[in-house]
Amino acid sequence: MNLDYVLFGLILCGAGLAGACFRSEYVLLRELRATERRRERLMRELHLDRLSAQGGDRRTATQTAVMNPAQLAIDEVARPEDA
């Protein structure tokens, strides 16, 4: 057996191990991102539930802020709830 074949085999094994390592890191990163998105979605739902628990008027005001922020500012000046 020639030393060149041994070195070539080591290079191929190293490339295979590096590819496996990159793949495992990519899969882990994908799982972490999915978990983070799931957590953000749950936090958003909890926030909306809390707003709806405070009263239906408050949730309507929040939805209005998305559609028309100028009208929300006028409404808040007219009836400050948090003050």
N, C-alpha and C positions, 0 to 999 in steps of 0.2 A: 504494500500500500504506500502510495506516494504522499509526502507531506502536503503537497498542493491540494490533494483531495480532502485531506483532513481539515485544512484551513477553509476550503470552500464549504465543507459541511458545517463548520462552526459559524461561518457567515450566514448561511441559509437558516440555521437554527436561531441565530440572533435576530434575523429579520422576522422570522415567524413569531418569536416571543415579543418583539416590539409591536408587531401588528396586533397580537392578542391583547397586549397591555393597552394600546390605544383604543381598541374596540371596547374593552371593559370600562375604561374611563368615559367613553362616549355614552355607553348605556347608563352608567351611573349618573352622569350629568343630565341625561334626558329624564331619568326618574326623579331627580331632584327638582328639575323645572316643573314637571307635572305635579309633584307634591306641593310646590310653592303656588302654582296656579289654583290647585284645589283649595289650599288654605286661604288664598285671597278671595276666592268665590264664596267660601263659607263665612269669612269675616264680612264681606259685603252683604250677604243675606242676613247675618245677625244684626248688622247695622240698620238695615231696612226694617227688620222686625222690631228693633228698639224704637225706631222713629214711628212706626205704626202703632206701637203700644202707648206712645205719648199722646197720641190723638190723630184722628184721620186728617185734621186740618194741617198738621205739621207735615205729614207725608205729601199732601197735595202741594204745599208750598215748596217742598224739595223737588218734586217733579216739575213744578213751574220754573224753578231756577234753571233747570236744564234747558227748557224751551225758551224762556224769556227772562233773562237776568235783570233787565231794567224794571220790569213790572214787579219782580220780587223785591227789589230795593224800595220801590214806592210803597208796597204793602208793609214792609218791615218798619218803615218810618211812620206809617199810619197807625200800626198796632204793634208796638214792640213787646214781644212775649217774654223775652229773656231778661228784660230790665227790671 
